[in-house]
């Protein structure tokens, strides 16, 4: 691609990003202007605005790279071997037991330190 073509492409990307920002700012303004409208109608309006903004953003170079990254992430998540119900239960049980043990240990250390401080300072109530 020529230098002039790259410059025009960067200029077009800037214009697209500016339109995304303007669209979102208009959405915020419309949200304050139409505050009396029912909430479901406002939510539908925001969904439409965000979808249009995402569509425009994904037309830029950075947007295409981000979309490619999201697709690769989805492929990697599909490769993950998720634990079954029994493994999840066992792991959760181990975590709960360890937290309980550490809580008792911390309580014991706190009680000992409080006793030692009151004994050293003579502040027995």
C-alpha positions in Angstrom: 0.0 0.0 0.0 1.3 3.4 -0.8 2.0 6.1 1.7 -1.0 8.1 0.5 -3.3 5.1 0.8 -2.1 4.5 4.4 -2.7 8.2 5.2 -6.2 8.0 3.8 -6.9 4.8 5.7 -5.7 6.3 9.0 -7.8 9.4 8.3 -10.8 7.2 7.7 -10.1 5.3 10.9 -10.0 8.6 12.8 -13.2 9.6 11.3 -14.9 6.3 12.2 -13.6 6.6 15.8 -14.8 10.2 16.0 -18.2 9.1 14.8 -18.3 6.3 17.5 -17.5 8.8 20.2 -20.0 11.3 18.9 -22.7 8.6 18.7 -22.1 7.6 22.3 -22.1 11.2 23.4 -25.4 11.7 21.6 -26.7 8.6 23.3 -25.8 10.0 26.7 -27.5 13.3 25.8 -30.6 11.5 24.6 -30.6 9.5 27.8 -30.9 12.7 29.8 -33.4 14.2 27.4 -35.7 11.2 27.3 -35.6 10.6 31.0 -39.4 10.5 31.2 -39.6 7.6 28.7 -40.2 4.1 30.0 -37.0 2.3 31.0 -37.4 -0.6 28.6 -37.6 1.9 25.7 -34.4 3.6 27.0 -32.7 0.2 27.2 -33.7 -0.6 23.6 -32.3 2.7 22.5 -29.0 2.1 24.2 -28.8 -1.4 22.7 -29.3 0.1 19.2 -26.8 2.9 19.8 -24.1 0.5 21.2 -24.6 -2.0 18.3 -24.2 0.8 15.7 -21.1 2.1 17.5 -19.6 -1.4 17.7 -20.4 -2.0 14.0 -18.6 1.3 13.1 -15.7 0.5 15.5 -15.1 -3.0 14.0 -14.7 -1.4 10.6 -11.4 0.2 11.6 -8.0 -1.5 11.7 -7.9 -1.8 15.5 -11.5 -3.0 15.5 -10.7 -5.8 13.0 -7.7 -6.8 15.2 -10.0 -6.8 18.3 -12.6 -8.9 16.5 -9.9 -11.4 15.4 -8.7 -11.5 19.0 -12.2 -12.1 20.4 -12.7 -15.0 17.9 -9.4 -16.5 18.9 -10.4 -16.2 22.6 -13.7 -18.0 21.8 -11.7 -20.8 20.1 -9.4 -21.1 23.2 -12.4 -21.3 25.6 -13.8 -24.1 23.5 -10.6 -26.1 24.1 -10.8 -25.8 27.9 -11.6 -29.0 29.7 -14.1 -27.9 32.4 -14.4 -29.9 35.7 -17.4 -32.0 36.2 -19.8 -31.6 39.1 -17.9 -33.9 41.5 -14.5 -32.3 40.9 -16.0 -28.9 41.4 -17.7 -30.0 44.7 -14.4 -31.6 46.0 -12.3 -28.5 45.1 -14.9 -26.2 46.8 -14.9 -28.4 49.9 -11.1 -28.3 50.1 -11.1 -24.5 49.8 -13.8 -24.2 52.5 -11.8 -26.4 54.9 -8.5 -24.6 54.3 -10.3 -21.2 54.8 -11.8 -22.5 58.1 -8.4 -23.8 59.3 -6.7 -20.5 58.5 -9.6 -18.6 60.2 -9.1 -20.6 63.4 -5.3 -20.1 63.2 -5.7 -16.3 62.7 -8.3 -16.2 65.6 -5.8 -18.1 67.8 -2.9 -15.8 67.0 -5.1 -12.7 67.5 -6.3 -14.0 70.9 -2.8 -14.8 72.0 -1.5 -11.4 70.9 -4.3 -9.6 72.6 -3.6 -11.5 75.8 0.2 -10.8 75.5 -0.4 -7.1 74.9 -2.8 -6.8 77.8 -0.4 -8.7 80.1 2.6 -6.5 79.0 0.8 -3.2 79.4 -1.1 -4.2 82.5 -4.4 -3.1 81.0 -6.4 -5.9 82.4 -10.0 -4.9 82.6 
